[in-house]
Amino acid sequence: MSAFYIIRYAGTAGQGNGVLYIGRGIVVGVDLAGAKYQGSYSDRNGRLHGSVKLTAPTAGSHLVTGQIVPGGQSFDLKFDLPANFANGRPQTITGVGGVPVQVTFEKISELRDATA
């Protein structure tokens, strides 16, 4: 399941896009606003349970949830996704302050170990 994904997310105050790597228990990526994402997950009963640390760009930002955050500040985002989360349907992620954000995942490419 190790792959790169395009993410499209929307909240009550806007929308955004980014790229994530999800695989081997790791989540890491960036979005077009300059936020960074780093976290982990476990696969339990066909679902991915985990959390990701969102670090705001150094200049600060307006989040899609409507909050304004200072630059460099970090927040933990929790998620519980079905194994087929890249199915074209929005998935709900618990955003900053518990405000929900809808995220759609599109698989770009799977990564395989080079074992030749």
C-alpha positions as MATLAB code, in Angstrom:
seq = 'MSAFYIIRYAGTAGQGNGVLYIGRGIVVGVDLAGAKYQGSYSDRNGRLHGSVKLTAPTAGSHLVTGQIVPGGQSFDLKFDLPANFANGRPQTITGVGGVPVQVTFEKISELRDATA';
ca = [
       0.000    0.000    0.000;
       3.017    2.337    0.004;
       2.028    5.114   -2.399;
       1.959    8.825   -3.171;
      -1.431   10.535   -3.069;
      -2.836   13.854   -4.188;
      -5.033   15.270   -1.430;
      -7.864   17.711   -1.958;
      -9.371   19.064    1.245;
     -12.218   21.383    2.119;
     -13.570   22.974    5.257;
     -16.086   25.652    6.134;
     -13.680   28.448    5.115;
     -11.984   27.169    1.976;
     -10.153   24.381    0.240;
      -6.623   23.270   -0.605;
      -4.425   20.652   -2.234;
      -1.271   18.748   -1.421;
       0.687   15.530   -1.755;
       1.172   12.752    0.810;
       3.177    9.558    1.019;
       1.272    6.907    2.955;
       2.902    3.550    3.591;
       4.802    1.348    6.047;
       3.046    3.081    8.947;
       4.258    6.532    7.858;
       2.437    9.625    6.600;
       4.483   12.554    5.275;
       3.724   15.374    2.862;
       3.156   19.037    2.053;
       0.360   21.210    0.735;
       0.324   24.145   -1.666;
      -0.018   26.633    1.195;
       3.322   25.415    2.594;
       2.031   23.340    5.512;
       3.958   20.156    6.346;
       2.455   16.854    7.469;
       4.232   14.106    9.388;
       2.710   11.217   11.277;
       1.998    7.551   11.588;
      -0.801    5.025   11.414;
      -1.606    1.406   12.110;
      -3.780   -0.924   10.076;
      -6.411   -2.517   12.332;
      -9.426   -4.481   11.156;
      -9.224   -3.076    7.632;
      -8.982    0.558    8.760;
      -6.101    2.994    9.074;
      -5.974    4.652   12.504;
      -3.449    7.379   13.166;
      -2.467   10.958   13.630;
      -0.547   13.520   11.631;
       1.243   16.604   12.902;
       0.315   19.619   10.766;
       2.962   22.353   10.919;
       1.842   25.740    9.608;
       4.080   27.647    7.189;
       6.513   30.054    8.865;
       4.446   33.067    7.785;
       1.320   31.650    9.419;
      -1.853   30.737    7.616;
      -5.607   30.743    7.384;
      -6.829   27.176    7.727;
      -9.758   25.756    5.764;
     -11.514   25.452    9.130;
     -11.495   29.251    9.481;
      -8.796   29.472   12.139;
      -5.766   31.727   11.771;
      -2.603   30.156   13.176;
       0.859   31.584   13.811;
       3.757   30.470   11.635;
       5.537   27.289   12.618;
       2.850   26.175   15.075;
       1.976   22.457   15.035;
      -1.313   20.648   15.557;
      -2.243   16.973   15.767;
      -4.876   15.734   13.320;
      -6.542   12.376   13.999;
      -7.860   10.035   11.338;
      -9.710    6.738   10.983;
      -9.900    5.774    7.314;
     -11.193    2.723    5.475;
      -8.536    0.624    3.727;
      -9.922    1.831    0.376;
      -9.693    5.529    1.371;
      -8.561    6.562   -2.156;
     -11.981    5.722   -3.589;
     -12.928    9.180   -4.911;
     -15.245    9.930   -1.974;
     -14.428   12.559    0.672;
     -13.171   11.173    3.981;
     -13.664   13.085    7.244;
     -10.504   14.028    9.158;
     -10.627   15.674   12.576;
      -8.988   19.041   11.942;
      -7.508   21.692   14.221;
      -9.688   22.239   17.288;
     -11.793   19.176   16.441;
     -13.326   20.866   13.381;
     -13.976   18.320   10.594;
     -12.269   18.600    7.214;
     -13.301   16.615    4.136;
     -10.319   15.056    2.327;
     -10.329   13.237   -1.003;
      -7.325   11.052   -1.841;
      -6.161   10.185   -5.360;
      -3.386    7.614   -5.750;
      -0.576    8.863   -7.972;
       1.712    5.842   -7.866;
       2.503    2.850   -5.708;
       6.065    2.426   -4.495;
       7.705   -0.944   -4.576;
      10.983   -2.105   -3.088;
      13.798   -2.403   -5.612;
      14.660   -6.082   -5.247;
      16.203   -6.975   -8.557;
];
